[in-house]
Amino acid sequence: MAFAQNSRVQVLTVPETSLGVTPATPTMALKPVVSSSVNLTKTLINSNALTGNRRKKFSRHGNTAVGGEIAVELSYGQFDDLIAGAMLSDWTTDVLRIGTTRKSFSVEVGSLDVAQYQLFKGVVPNTMSVDVAQDSIIGLSFGLIGKSQTTATSTAATTVTPALSNEPMVHKEGSISVDGVELGIVTAFSFQIDNGYQAAYAIGSGDAADIAYGQAAVTGSMTVYFQDLVMYNRFINETQVAVELVTEDPAGNKYTWLMNNVQFNTGTLPVGGAGPRTITMSFEALDDDGTHGPLEITREAA
């Protein structure tokens, strides 16, 4: 008997027109992933009836839930549809701002070596995280919530669009700026948008009847070398600033991630070890005058 191998897993996605309805003849896009934890779970309904012998007799499955995370390596153009889904918006002249248009996908996780396929329907990006660390590929992850799942022994895709060939982005190219001044002292930078999606259930079915979004929250963390009190005082004085991250690949393709109204809410300055001191500062990006919003993403091809 052959066992399924992780190296033979294929993840495909396709946009849906209606929540939870996979297109009849879908052209699905291959998404190179680092890992996937997307799965179906169920609640458990237990009987509390007492019969005198201490033995539980009845148990039923309740509501189903689809959820998990897909982690990928940030590369230009490869995940623009999921990024737009996480922003609830559309790319307009290569600019993306937080919007109110829910975008759902069908996501297929297939084990090609044993011909077993899970098709998750009505999937929305609830969270999107960007993680920039030293000496590593920039990480991008999507926390997903979905409506239902089916299984099959063949793919749902009529056609598969191959993955793009753009190289992943790493920490060396690009920059981080505060109020237009590039910082050369950042050791780690990450942020996340959380859309507050919740599955809504109704009597008559265990699958979610709908998936509703909430307020968009953009939060993050920055670690910098401690050389003076400039960064620390931004926390102490509750100074709101513009923070801009530029990520770029060797060919010159880039994304600019602008948080135009950032408030630092913590400033941790520990002492320990023999190396340089650093400050770790958590922040929240708030709405500005409406020009850019809490997060604006610009893409630029080389």
MIDOSE-1310 file (N, C-alpha, C; in nm, 2 decimals, decimal comma, always signed):
residues 302
mafa	+0,08/-0,12/+0,00/+0,00/+0,00/+0,00/+0,09/+0,12/+0,00; +0,06/+0,22/-0,09/+0,13/+0,34/-0,10/+0,08/+0,45/+0,00; +0,16/+0,52/+0,07/+0,12/+0,62/+0,16/+0,14/+0,76/+0,09; +0,05/+0,85/+0,12/+0,06/+0,98/+0,06/+0,18/+1,06/+0,11
qnsr	+0,25/+1,13/+0,02/+0,37/+1,21/+0,06/+0,34/+1,36/+0,05; +0,39/+1,43/+0,15/+0,37/+1,58/+0,15/+0,42/+1,64/+0,02; +0,53/+1,58/-0,03/+0,60/+1,64/-0,15/+0,51/+1,63/-0,28; +0,40/+1,55/-0,27/+0,31/+1,53/-0,38/+0,18/+1,59/-0,36
vqvl	+0,17/+1,69/-0,27/+0,05/+1,76/-0,25/+0,04/+1,88/-0,34; -0,08/+1,90/-0,40/-0,10/+2,01/-0,49/-0,22/+2,09/-0,44; -0,20/+2,23/-0,43/-0,31/+2,32/-0,38/-0,36/+2,40/-0,50; -0,48/+2,40/-0,53/-0,54/+2,47/-0,64/-0,65/+2,57/-0,58
tvpe	-0,67/+2,68/-0,65/-0,78/+2,77/-0,61/-0,85/+2,82/-0,73; -0,98/+2,86/-0,71/-1,05/+2,93/-0,82/-1,15/+3,02/-0,75; -1,17/+3,14/-0,80/-1,27/+3,23/-0,74/-1,41/+3,18/-0,77; -1,50/+3,20/-0,67/-1,64/+3,17/-0,68/-1,73/+3,29/-0,72
tslg	-1,83/+3,27/-0,79/-1,93/+3,38/-0,82/-2,03/+3,38/-0,70; -2,07/+3,27/-0,66/-2,17/+3,25/-0,54/-2,10/+3,18/-0,43; -2,11/+3,22/-0,31/-2,05/+3,16/-0,19/-2,08/+3,01/-0,19; -1,97/+2,93/-0,19/-1,99/+2,79/-0,17/-2,02/+2,71/-0,30
vtpa	-2,02/+2,78/-0,42/-2,05/+2,71/-0,54/-1,93/+2,72/-0,63; -1,87/+2,60/-0,65/-1,75/+2,59/-0,74/-1,80/+2,60/-0,89; -1,73/+2,68/-0,97/-1,77/+2,69/-1,11/-1,78/+2,55/-1,18; -1,87/+2,54/-1,27/-1,90/+2,41/-1,33/-1,77/+2,35/-1,40
tptm	-1,70/+2,43/-1,47/-1,58/+2,38/-1,54/-1,46/+2,47/-1,50; -1,41/+2,46/-1,39/-1,32/+2,56/-1,33/-1,18/+2,55/-1,39; -1,12/+2,66/-1,42/-0,98/+2,68/-1,44/-0,92/+2,72/-1,31; -0,84/+2,62/-1,25/-0,79/+2,64/-1,12/-0,64/+2,68/-1,12
alkp	-0,60/+2,77/-1,03/-0,46/+2,81/-1,03/-0,38/+2,73/-0,93; -0,27/+2,69/-0,97/-0,17/+2,62/-0,88/-0,11/+2,72/-0,79; -0,12/+2,69/-0,66/-0,05/+2,78/-0,56/+0,06/+2,71/-0,49; +0,18/+2,75/-0,51/+0,29/+2,68/-0,44/+0,28/+2,72/-0,29
vvss	+0,28/+2,62/-0,20/+0,26/+2,64/-0,06/+0,37/+2,58/+0,02; +0,40/+2,64/+0,13/+0,49/+2,59/+0,23/+0,43/+2,48/+0,32; +0,30/+2,52/+0,36/+0,22/+2,43/+0,44/+0,08/+2,46/+0,43; -0,01/+2,37/+0,47/-0,15/+2,39/+0,47/-0,21/+2,31/+0,59
svnl	-0,29/+2,38/+0,66/-0,37/+2,31/+0,77/-0,52/+2,32/+0,75; -0,56/+2,36/+0,63/-0,70/+2,37/+0,60/-0,77/+2,23/+0,62; -0,88/+2,23/+0,70/-0,94/+2,11/+0,73/-1,09/+2,13/+0,77; -1,17/+2,02/+0,77/-1,30/+2,03/+0,82/-1,31/+1,97/+0,96
tktl	-1,38/+2,04/+1,04/-1,41/+1,99/+1,18/-1,56/+2,00/+1,21; -1,60/+1,93/+1,31/-1,74/+1,92/+1,35/-1,75/+1,94/+1,50; -1,86/+2,01/+1,54/-1,89/+2,01/+1,68/-1,96/+1,87/+1,72; -1,96/+1,85/+1,85/-2,02/+1,72/+1,90/-2,14/+1,75/+1,99
insn	-2,25/+1,69/+1,96/-2,37/+1,70/+2,04/-2,39/+1,58/+2,13; -2,38/+1,60/+2,26/-2,39/+1,48/+2,35/-2,52/+1,48/+2,42; -2,58/+1,36/+2,44/-2,70/+1,35/+2,52/-2,66/+1,35/+2,67; -2,74/+1,43/+2,75/-2,72/+1,44/+2,89/-2,82/+1,35/+2,97
altg	-2,89/+1,26/+2,90/-2,99/+1,18/+2,96/-2,93/+1,08/+3,06; -2,99/+1,06/+3,17/-2,94/+0,97/+3,27/-3,03/+0,84/+3,27; -2,96/+0,72/+3,27/-3,04/+0,60/+3,27/-3,01/+0,51/+3,39; -2,92/+0,56/+3,48/-2,90/+0,48/+3,60/-2,77/+0,39/+3,60
nrrk	-2,72/+0,37/+3,48/-2,60/+0,28/+3,47/-2,47/+0,36/+3,43; -2,48/+0,49/+3,43/-2,36/+0,58/+3,41/-2,31/+0,58/+3,26; -2,39/+0,52/+3,17/-2,34/+0,50/+3,04/-2,40/+0,59/+2,94; -2,32/+0,67/+2,87/-2,37/+0,76/+2,77/-2,41/+0,68/+2,64
kfsr	-2,53/+0,70/+2,59/-2,58/+0,62/+2,48/-2,59/+0,69/+2,35; -2,61/+0,82/+2,35/-2,63/+0,89/+2,22/-2,53/+1,01/+2,21; -2,48/+1,02/+2,09/-2,39/+1,13/+2,05/-2,40/+1,16/+1,90; -2,41/+1,28/+1,86/-2,43/+1,32/+1,72/-2,33/+1,43/+1,68
hgnt	-2,29/+1,43/+1,55/-2,22/+1,54/+1,50/-2,31/+1,66/+1,48; -2,25/+1,78/+1,51/-2,33/+1,90/+1,49/-2,28/+1,98/+1,37; -2,26/+2,11/+1,39/-2,22/+2,20/+1,28/-2,08/+2,17/+1,23; -2,06/+2,18/+1,10/-1,93/+2,17/+1,04/-1,86/+2,30/+1,02
avgg	-1,73/+2,30/+1,03/-1,66/+2,42/+1,01/-1,53/+2,39/+0,92; -1,50/+2,48/+0,83/-1,38/+2,47/+0,75/-1,29/+2,58/+0,79; -1,17/+2,55/+0,82/-1,07/+2,65/+0,86/-0,93/+2,60/+0,86; -0,84/+2,69/+0,87/-0,69/+2,66/+0,87/-0,61/+2,77/+0,81
eiav	-0,49/+2,74/+0,79/-0,40/+2,84/+0,73/-0,32/+2,78/+0,62; -0,30/+2,86/+0,52/-0,20/+2,83/+0,41/-0,09/+2,93/+0,42; +0,03/+2,87/+0,43/+0,16/+2,95/+0,44/+0,23/+2,94/+0,31; +0,27/+3,05/+0,25/+0,34/+3,06/+0,12/+0,46/+3,15/+0,13
elsy	+0,54/+3,15/+0,02/+0,65/+3,24/+0,01/+0,61/+3,35/-0,08; +0,63/+3,48/-0,04/+0,58/+3,59/-0,12/+0,66/+3,60/-0,25; +0,58/+3,60/-0,36/+0,64/+3,62/-0,49/+0,54/+3,70/-0,57; +0,60/+3,77/-0,67/+0,52/+3,87/-0,74/+0,41/+3,81/-0,82
gqfd	+0,29/+3,85/-0,81/+0,18/+3,81/-0,89/+0,11/+3,68/-0,86; +0,18/+3,60/-0,78/+0,14/+3,46/-0,76/+0,01/+3,45/-0,67; +0,00/+3,54/-0,58/-0,11/+3,53/-0,48/-0,20/+3,66/-0,48; -0,20/+3,74/-0,59/-0,27/+3,86/-0,60/-0,42/+3,85/-0,57
dlia	-0,48/+3,73/-0,62/-0,62/+3,71/-0,60/-0,65/+3,69/-0,45; -0,57/+3,61/-0,38/-0,59/+3,59/-0,24/-0,57/+3,72/-0,16; -0,47/+3,80/-0,20/-0,44/+3,92/-0,13/-0,56/+4,01/-0,15; -0,62/+4,02/-0,27/-0,74/+4,10/-0,29/-0,85/+4,05/-0,20
gaml	-0,86/+3,91/-0,19/-0,97/+3,86/-0,11/-0,95/+3,90/+0,04; -0,83/+3,90/+0,09/-0,80/+3,94/+0,22/-0,83/+4,09/+0,25; -0,82/+4,17/+0,14/-0,85/+4,31/+0,15/-1,00/+4,34/+0,12; -1,08/+4,24/+0,08/-1,22/+4,26/+0,04/-1,23/+4,37/-0,06
sdwt	-1,14/+4,36/-0,16/-1,13/+4,47/-0,26/-1,08/+4,42/-0,39; -1,07/+4,51/-0,49/-1,02/+4,48/-0,62/-0,90/+4,57/-0,65; -0,80/+4,51/-0,73/-0,69/+4,59/-0,77/-0,74/+4,69/-0,87; -0,71/+4,82/-0,84/-0,75/+4,93/-0,93/-0,62/+5,01/-0,97
tdvl	-0,58/+5,00/-1,10/-0,46/+5,06/-1,15/-0,34/+5,02/-1,05; -0,34/+4,88/-1,02/-0,24/+4,82/-0,94/-0,23/+4,87/-0,80; -0,34/+4,92/-0,75/-0,35/+4,97/-0,61/-0,46/+4,90/-0,54; -0,45/+4,86/-0,42/-0,55/+4,78/-0,34/-0,56/+4,85/-0,20
rigt	-0,69/+4,88/-0,17/-0,72/+4,93/-0,04/-0,83/+4,84/+0,03; -0,84/+4,85/+0,16/-0,94/+4,78/+0,23/-1,08/+4,82/+0,18; -1,16/+4,72/+0,15/-1,30/+4,74/+0,10/-1,40/+4,66/+0,17; -1,51/+4,64/+0,10/-1,63/+4,57/+0,16/-1,69/+4,47/+0,07
trks	-1,61/+4,42/-0,03/-1,66/+4,32/-0,13/-1,60/+4,18/-0,09; -1,69/+4,10/-0,04/-1,64/+3,96/+0,00/-1,61/+3,88/-0,12; -1,49/+3,82/-0,12/-1,45/+3,73/-0,23/-1,42/+3,59/-0,17; -1,49/+3,49/-0,23/-1,48/+3,36/-0,19/-1,41/+3,27/-0,30
fsve	-1,36/+3,16/-0,25/-1,28/+3,07/-0,34/-1,32/+2,93/-0,31; -1,30/+2,84/-0,41/-1,29/+2,70/-0,39/-1,15/+2,66/-0,38; -1,11/+2,59/-0,28/-0,97/+2,55/-0,26/-0,96/+2,40/-0,26; -0,88/+2,34/-0,35/-0,86/+2,20/-0,35/-0,72/+2,16/-0,30
vgsl	-0,72/+2,07/-0,21/-0,59/+2,01/-0,16/-0,59/+1,86/-0,21; -0,50/+1,84/-0,30/-0,49/+1,70/-0,36/-0,37/+1,63/-0,34; -0,38/+1,50/-0,30/-0,26/+1,41/-0,29/-0,25/+1,34/-0,42; -0,16/+1,38/-0,50/-0,15/+1,33/-0,64/-0,11/+1,19/-0,64
dvaq	-0,03/+1,14/-0,55/+0,03/+1,01/-0,55/-0,08/+0,90/-0,52; -0,18/+0,94/-0,44/-0,28/+0,84/-0,41/-0,42/+0,88/-0,46; -0,42/+0,99/-0,54/-0,55/+1,03/-0,61/-0,66/+1,05/-0,51; -0,63/+1,14/-0,41/-0,73/+1,17/-0,31/-0,74/+1,33/-0,30
yqlf	-0,86/+1,38/-0,31/-0,87/+1,52/-0,32/-0,98/+1,58/-0,23; -0,94/+1,68/-0,15/-1,04/+1,75/-0,07/-1,07/+1,89/-0,14; -1,20/+1,91/-0,16/-1,24/+2,04/-0,22/-1,32/+2,12/-0,11; -1,26/+2,23/-0,07/-1,32/+2,32/+0,03/-1,39/+2,43/-0,05
kgvv	-1,52/+2,45/-0,01/-1,60/+2,55/-0,08/-1,64/+2,67/+0,01; -1,66/+2,78/-0,06/-1,70/+2,90/+0,02/-1,59/+2,95/+0,11; -1,46/+2,94/+0,06/-1,35/+2,98/+0,15/-1,32/+3,13/+0,13; -1,30/+3,20/+0,24/-1,27/+3,34/+0,24/-1,14/+3,36/+0,32
pntm	-1,05/+3,45/+0,28/-0,93/+3,48/+0,36/-0,97/+3,57/+0,48; -0,97/+3,51/+0,60/-1,01/+3,59/+0,72/-0,89/+3,67/+0,76; -0,77/+3,62/+0,76/-0,65/+3,69/+0,80/-0,54/+3,68/+0,69; -0,46/+3,78/+0,68/-0,34/+3,78/+0,59/-0,22/+3,83/+0,67
svdv	-0,11/+3,76/+0,68/+0,00/+3,80/+0,75/+0,13/+3,81/+0,66; +0,21/+3,91/+0,69/+0,33/+3,93/+0,62/+0,44/+3,93/+0,72; +0,55/+3,85/+0,70/+0,65/+3,83/+0,80/+0,79/+3,85/+0,73; +0,86/+3,95/+0,77/+0,99/+3,98/+0,72/+1,10/+3,96/+0,83
aqds	+1,19/+3,86/+0,81/+1,29/+3,83/+0,90/+1,43/+3,83/+0,83; +1,53/+3,84/+0,91/+1,67/+3,84/+0,86/+1,70/+3,71/+0,79; +1,77/+3,72/+0,68/+1,83/+3,60/+0,62/+1,72/+3,49/+0,58; +1,61/+3,54/+0,53/+1,50/+3,44/+0,50/+1,41/+3,50/+0,39
iigl	+1,33/+3,40/+0,33/+1,23/+3,44/+0,24/+1,11/+3,51/+0,31; +1,06/+3,61/+0,26/+0,94/+3,68/+0,32/+0,82/+3,59/+0,32; +0,77/+3,57/+0,44/+0,65/+3,48/+0,45/+0,52/+3,55/+0,44; +0,43/+3,48/+0,37/+0,29/+3,53/+0,35/+0,20/+3,42/+0,39
sfgl	+0,10/+3,44/+0,48/+0,01/+3,34/+0,52/-0,14/+3,39/+0,52; -0,23/+3,30/+0,49/-0,37/+3,33/+0,48/-0,44/+3,24/+0,58; -0,51/+3,30/+0,68/-0,60/+3,22/+0,76/-0,74/+3,22/+0,70; -0,78/+3,10/+0,67/-0,90/+3,08/+0,59/-1,02/+3,03/+0,67
igks	-1,14/+3,07/+0,63/-1,27/+3,02/+0,69/-1,35/+2,98/+0,57; -1,42/+2,86/+0,58/-1,50/+2,81/+0,46/-1,63/+2,76/+0,50; -1,71/+2,72/+0,40/-1,85/+2,68/+0,42/-1,86/+2,53/+0,43; -1,80/+2,45/+0,34/-1,82/+2,31/+0,33/-1,70/+2,24/+0,26
qtta	-1,71/+2,10/+0,26/-1,60/+2,02/+0,20/-1,66/+1,90/+0,13; -1,61/+1,87/+0,01/-1,64/+1,74/-0,05/-1,51/+1,67/-0,08; -1,51/+1,54/-0,10/-1,39/+1,46/-0,13/-1,42/+1,38/-0,26; -1,31/+1,35/-0,33/-1,32/+1,28/-0,46/-1,19/+1,21/-0,49
tsta	-1,19/+1,12/-0,59/-1,07/+1,05/-0,63/-1,01/+1,11/-0,76; -1,07/+1,23/-0,80/-1,01/+1,30/-0,92/-1,03/+1,45/-0,89; -0,95/+1,53/-0,96/-0,95/+1,67/-0,93/-1,08/+1,74/-0,99; -1,12/+1,85/-0,92/-1,23/+1,92/-0,97/-1,20/+2,01/-1,08
attv	-1,07/+2,03/-1,11/-1,02/+2,13/-1,21/-1,04/+2,07/-1,35; -1,10/+2,15/-1,44/-1,11/+2,12/-1,58/-0,97/+2,15/-1,64; -0,91/+2,27/-1,60/-0,78/+2,31/-1,65/-0,71/+2,37/-1,53; -0,57/+2,34/-1,53/-0,49/+2,39/-1,42/-0,39/+2,50/-1,48
tpal	-0,39/+2,62/-1,42/-0,30/+2,72/-1,46/-0,17/+2,70/-1,38; -0,06/+2,69/-1,45/+0,07/+2,66/-1,37/+0,11/+2,78/-1,29; +0,19/+2,75/-1,19/+0,24/+2,86/-1,10/+0,34/+2,95/-1,18; +0,34/+3,08/-1,14/+0,44/+3,17/-1,21/+0,58/+3,14/-1,17
snep	+0,67/+3,19/-1,25/+0,81/+3,16/-1,23/+0,89/+3,27/-1,16; +0,82/+3,37/-1,10/+0,89/+3,48/-1,03/+0,95/+3,43/-0,90; +1,08/+3,47/-0,88/+1,15/+3,43/-0,76/+1,08/+3,48/-0,63; +1,09/+3,41/-0,52/+1,04/+3,46/-0,39/+1,12/+3,59/-0,35
mvhk	+1,05/+3,67/-0,27/+1,12/+3,79/-0,22/+1,19/+3,76/-0,09; +1,30/+3,82/-0,07/+1,38/+3,80/+0,06/+1,40/+3,93/+0,13; +1,47/+3,93/+0,24/+1,48/+4,05/+0,32/+1,58/+4,15/+0,26; +1,67/+4,11/+0,17/+1,78/+4,19/+0,13/+1,73/+4,31/+0,04
egsi	+1,64/+4,28/-0,05/+1,58/+4,38/-0,13/+1,47/+4,46/-0,06; +1,44/+4,58/-0,10/+1,33/+4,65/-0,04/+1,38/+4,74/+0,08; +1,28/+4,79/+0,15/+1,31/+4,88/+0,26/+1,19/+4,89/+0,36; +1,22/+4,96/+0,47/+1,12/+4,99/+0,57/+1,14/+5,14/+0,60
svdg	+1,04/+5,22/+0,59/+1,05/+5,36/+0,62/+0,94/+5,41/+0,72; +0,98/+5,51/+0,80/+0,88/+5,57/+0,89/+0,88/+5,72/+0,86; +0,76/+5,77/+0,83/+0,74/+5,91/+0,79/+0,84/+5,95/+0,68; +0,85/+5,85/+0,58/+0,93/+5,88/+0,46/+1,08/+5,87/+0,48
velg	+1,13/+5,83/+0,60/+1,27/+5,82/+0,62/+1,30/+5,67/+0,64; +1,39/+5,62/+0,55/+1,42/+5,48/+0,55/+1,50/+5,44/+0,68; +1,46/+5,33/+0,74/+1,53/+5,28/+0,86/+1,63/+5,17/+0,82; +1,75/+5,18/+0,87/+1,84/+5,08/+0,85/+1,87/+5,00/+0,97
ivta	+1,78/+5,00/+1,07/+1,80/+4,94/+1,20/+1,70/+4,83/+1,23; +1,61/+4,79/+1,14/+1,51/+4,70/+1,17/+1,56/+4,56/+1,16; +1,53/+4,48/+1,26/+1,57/+4,34/+1,25/+1,46/+4,24/+1,22; +1,34/+4,28/+1,25/+1,22/+4,20/+1,22/+1,10/+4,29/+1,20
fsfq	+1,01/+4,25/+1,11/+0,89/+4,33/+1,08/+0,78/+4,23/+1,04; +0,66/+4,25/+1,10/+0,55/+4,17/+1,06/+0,42/+4,24/+1,08; +0,32/+4,21/+1,01/+0,19/+4,27/+1,03/+0,08/+4,18/+0,98; -0,04/+4,20/+1,02/-0,16/+4,12/+0,98/-0,28/+4,20/+0,97
idng	-0,36/+4,16/+0,87/-0,50/+4,21/+0,87/-0,60/+4,10/+0,91; -0,69/+4,13/+0,99/-0,79/+4,04/+1,04/-0,93/+4,10/+1,01; -1,00/+4,02/+0,93/-1,13/+4,07/+0,88/-1,25/+4,03/+0,97; -1,22/+3,96/+1,08/-1,33/+3,92/+1,17/-1,44/+3,84/+1,11
yqaa	-1,41/+3,75/+1,01/-1,52/+3,67/+0,96/-1,57/+3,57/+1,06; -1,70/+3,54/+1,05/-1,76/+3,44/+1,14/-1,86/+3,36/+1,05; -1,86/+3,23/+1,07/-1,96/+3,15/+1,01/-2,10/+3,16/+1,08; -2,20/+3,18/+1,00/-2,34/+3,19/+1,05/-2,42/+3,07/+1,02
yaig	-2,48/+3,00/+1,12/-2,55/+2,88/+1,10/-2,70/+2,90/+1,12; -2,78/+2,81/+1,06/-2,92/+2,82/+1,07/-2,98/+2,67/+1,09; -3,09/+2,66/+1,15/-3,16/+2,53/+1,17/-3,19/+2,47/+1,03; -3,16/+2,34/+1,02/-3,19/+2,27/+0,90/-3,07/+2,22/+0,83
sgda	-2,95/+2,26/+0,87/-2,83/+2,22/+0,81/-2,71/+2,24/+0,90; -2,61/+2,15/+0,89/-2,49/+2,16/+0,97/-2,39/+2,25/+0,90; -2,40/+2,28/+0,77/-2,31/+2,37/+0,70/-2,35/+2,51/+0,73; -2,25/+2,60/+0,73/-2,28/+2,75/+0,75/-2,37/+2,80/+0,64
adia	-2,47/+2,88/+0,68/-2,56/+2,94/+0,58/-2,49/+3,06/+0,52; -2,40/+3,12/+0,59/-2,33/+3,24/+0,54/-2,20/+3,26/+0,61; -2,12/+3,34/+0,56/-2,00/+3,38/+0,63/-1,99/+3,54/+0,63; -2,00/+3,60/+0,75/-2,01/+3,74/+0,76/-1,88/+3,81/+0,81
ygqa	-1,84/+3,92/+0,75/-1,72/+3,99/+0,79/-1,75/+4,09/+0,90; -1,64/+4,13/+0,97/-1,65/+4,23/+1,07/-1,56/+4,35/+1,04; -1,52/+4,42/+1,14/-1,42/+4,53/+1,12/-1,29/+4,48/+1,08; -1,22/+4,55/+0,99/-1,08/+4,51/+0,96/-0,99/+4,57/+1,06
avtg	-0,90/+4,48/+1,12/-0,80/+4,53/+1,21/-0,66/+4,50/+1,16; -0,58/+4,60/+1,15/-0,44/+4,59/+1,10/-0,35/+4,61/+1,21; -0,27/+4,51/+1,25/-0,18/+4,52/+1,36/-0,05/+4,46/+1,32; +0,06/+4,49/+1,40/+0,19/+4,44/+1,37/+0,29/+4,46/+1,47
smtv	+0,41/+4,42/+1,44/+0,53/+4,43/+1,53/+0,65/+4,47/+1,46; +0,74/+4,55/+1,52/+0,86/+4,59/+1,46/+0,97/+4,58/+1,57; +1,09/+4,52/+1,53/+1,20/+4,51/+1,62/+1,31/+4,59/+1,56; +1,37/+4,69/+1,64/+1,48/+4,77/+1,58/+1,59/+4,78/+1,68
yfqd	+1,71/+4,80/+1,64/+1,83/+4,82/+1,72/+1,81/+4,95/+1,80; +1,84/+4,95/+1,93/+1,83/+5,07/+2,02/+1,96/+5,15/+2,01; +1,94/+5,27/+1,94/+2,05/+5,36/+1,93/+2,02/+5,50/+1,99; +1,89/+5,53/+2,00/+1,85/+5,66/+2,07/+1,70/+5,64/+2,11
lvmy	+1,64/+5,75/+2,15/+1,50/+5,74/+2,20/+1,40/+5,78/+2,10; +1,44/+5,80/+1,97/+1,35/+5,84/+1,87/+1,23/+5,75/+1,85; +1,26/+5,62/+1,83/+1,15/+5,52/+1,81/+1,07/+5,50/+1,94; +1,14/+5,49/+2,05/+1,08/+5,46/+2,18/+0,98/+5,58/+2,21
nrfi	+1,02/+5,70/+2,18/+0,94/+5,82/+2,22/+0,81/+5,82/+2,13; +0,82/+5,76/+2,02/+0,69/+5,75/+1,94/+0,59/+5,67/+2,01; +0,63/+5,57/+2,09/+0,54/+5,50/+2,17/+0,50/+5,58/+2,29; +0,59/+5,64/+2,36/+0,57/+5,72/+2,48/+0,47/+5,84/+2,46
netq	+0,50/+5,90/+2,34/+0,42/+6,03/+2,31/+0,30/+6,00/+2,23; +0,27/+5,87/+2,20/+0,15/+5,83/+2,12/+0,15/+5,90/+1,99; +0,27/+5,91/+1,93/+0,28/+5,98/+1,80/+0,24/+5,89/+1,68; +0,15/+5,93/+1,60/+0,11/+5,85/+1,49/+0,19/+5,89/+1,36
vave	+0,24/+5,78/+1,30/+0,33/+5,80/+1,19/+0,29/+5,71/+1,07; +0,35/+5,74/+0,95/+0,33/+5,65/+0,84/+0,44/+5,55/+0,83; +0,41/+5,42/+0,81/+0,51/+5,31/+0,80/+0,49/+5,25/+0,66; +0,60/+5,23/+0,59/+0,60/+5,18/+0,46/+0,70/+5,07/+0,45
lvte	+0,65/+4,95/+0,40/+0,73/+4,84/+0,37/+0,74/+4,82/+0,22; +0,86/+4,81/+0,16/+0,87/+4,77/+0,02/+0,94/+4,64/+0,01; +0,87/+4,54/-0,06/+0,93/+4,41/-0,08/+0,96/+4,40/-0,23; +1,07/+4,34/-0,26/+1,12/+4,34/-0,40/+1,19/+4,21/-0,43
dpag	+1,17/+4,16/-0,56/+1,25/+4,04/-0,60/+1,37/+4,08/-0,69; +1,46/+3,99/-0,72/+1,58/+4,02/-0,80/+1,55/+4,09/-0,93; +1,44/+4,06/-0,99/+1,40/+4,12/-1,12/+1,35/+4,26/-1,11; +1,32/+4,31/-0,99/+1,27/+4,44/-0,97/+1,12/+4,45/-0,95
nkyt	+1,05/+4,34/-0,96/+0,91/+4,34/-0,93/+0,89/+4,37/-0,78; +0,79/+4,45/-0,74/+0,78/+4,49/-0,60/+0,64/+4,52/-0,56; +0,62/+4,51/-0,43/+0,50/+4,55/-0,36/+0,53/+4,66/-0,26; +0,45/+4,76/-0,25/+0,46/+4,86/-0,14/+0,34/+4,85/-0,05
wlmn	+0,37/+4,82/+0,08/+0,27/+4,80/+0,18/+0,27/+4,93/+0,27; +0,17/+5,02/+0,25/+0,17/+5,14/+0,32/+0,06/+5,14/+0,43; +0,11/+5,17/+0,55/+0,02/+5,19/+0,67/+0,04/+5,34/+0,70; -0,06/+5,42/+0,66/-0,04/+5,57/+0,67/-0,06/+5,63/+0,80
nvqf	-0,12/+5,55/+0,89/-0,16/+5,61/+1,02/-0,14/+5,51/+1,13; -0,01/+5,49/+1,17/+0,03/+5,39/+1,27/+0,05/+5,44/+1,41; -0,01/+5,37/+1,50/+0,01/+5,41/+1,64/+0,09/+5,29/+1,71; +0,20/+5,32/+1,78/+0,27/+5,22/+1,85/+0,21/+5,21/+1,99
ntgt	+0,18/+5,09/+2,03/+0,11/+5,07/+2,16/+0,19/+5,00/+2,26; +0,31/+4,94/+2,23/+0,40/+4,89/+2,33/+0,54/+4,92/+2,28; +0,63/+4,93/+2,38/+0,78/+4,95/+2,35/+0,86/+4,87/+2,45; +0,90/+4,75/+2,41/+0,97/+4,66/+2,51/+1,12/+4,67/+2,48
lpvg	+1,20/+4,71/+2,59/+1,34/+4,73/+2,57/+1,42/+4,64/+2,68; +1,43/+4,51/+2,64/+1,49/+4,42/+2,74/+1,64/+4,43/+2,75; +1,70/+4,37/+2,86/+1,84/+4,36/+2,87/+1,87/+4,21/+2,90; +1,97/+4,16/+2,82/+2,01/+4,02/+2,84/+2,11/+3,98/+2,73
gagp	+2,21/+3,90/+2,76/+2,30/+3,86/+2,66/+2,41/+3,96/+2,64; +2,50/+3,93/+2,54/+2,61/+4,02/+2,51/+2,60/+4,09/+2,38; +2,48/+4,07/+2,31/+2,47/+4,14/+2,18/+2,40/+4,28/+2,19; +2,37/+4,33/+2,08/+2,31/+4,47/+2,07/+2,17/+4,47/+2,14
rtit	+2,13/+4,58/+2,20/+2,00/+4,59/+2,25/+1,90/+4,63/+2,14; +1,78/+4,58/+2,16/+1,67/+4,60/+2,06/+1,55/+4,65/+2,13; +1,46/+4,72/+2,06/+1,33/+4,75/+2,10/+1,23/+4,68/+2,02; +1,13/+4,62/+2,08/+1,02/+4,55/+2,01/+0,90/+4,64/+2,03
msfe	+0,84/+4,68/+1,92/+0,72/+4,77/+1,93/+0,60/+4,71/+1,86; +0,49/+4,69/+1,92/+0,37/+4,65/+1,86/+0,29/+4,78/+1,81; +0,22/+4,76/+1,71/+0,15/+4,88/+1,65/+0,01/+4,84/+1,60; -0,07/+4,94/+1,58/-0,20/+4,92/+1,51/-0,21/+5,03/+1,40
aldd	-0,25/+4,99/+1,28/-0,27/+5,09/+1,17/-0,42/+5,13/+1,17; -0,44/+5,26/+1,17/-0,57/+5,31/+1,18/-0,61/+5,38/+1,05; -0,74/+5,41/+1,03/-0,78/+5,48/+0,91/-0,72/+5,62/+0,92; -0,69/+5,67/+0,80/-0,64/+5,81/+0,79/-0,76/+5,90/+0,74
dgth	-0,73/+5,99/+0,66/-0,84/+6,08/+0,61/-0,92/+6,02/+0,50; -0,90/+5,89/+0,47/-0,97/+5,82/+0,37/-0,89/+5,81/+0,24; -0,77/+5,87/+0,23/-0,69/+5,86/+0,11/-0,64/+5,72/+0,09; -0,58/+5,67/+0,19/-0,51/+5,54/+0,18/-0,58/+5,43/+0,27
gple	-0,64/+5,47/+0,38/-0,70/+5,37/+0,47/-0,59/+5,31/+0,56; -0,62/+5,22/+0,64/-0,52/+5,16/+0,73/-0,41/+5,08/+0,66; -0,45/+5,03/+0,54/-0,35/+4,95/+0,47/-0,37/+4,97/+0,32; -0,27/+5,01/+0,25/-0,28/+5,02/+0,10/-0,16/+4,95/+0,04
itre	-0,19/+4,86/-0,06/-0,09/+4,78/-0,13/-0,08/+4,83/-0,27; +0,04/+4,85/-0,32/+0,07/+4,89/-0,46/+0,16/+4,79/-0,52; +0,13/+4,73/-0,63/+0,22/+4,64/-0,70/+0,28/+4,71/-0,82; +0,40/+4,67/-0,85/+0,48/+4,74/-0,96/+0,56/+4,63/-1,03
aa	+0,53/+4,60/-1,15/+0,61/+4,50/-1,23/+0,74/+4,57/-1,28; +0,84/+4,49/-1,29/+0,97/+4,54/-1,34/+0,96/+4,59/-1,48
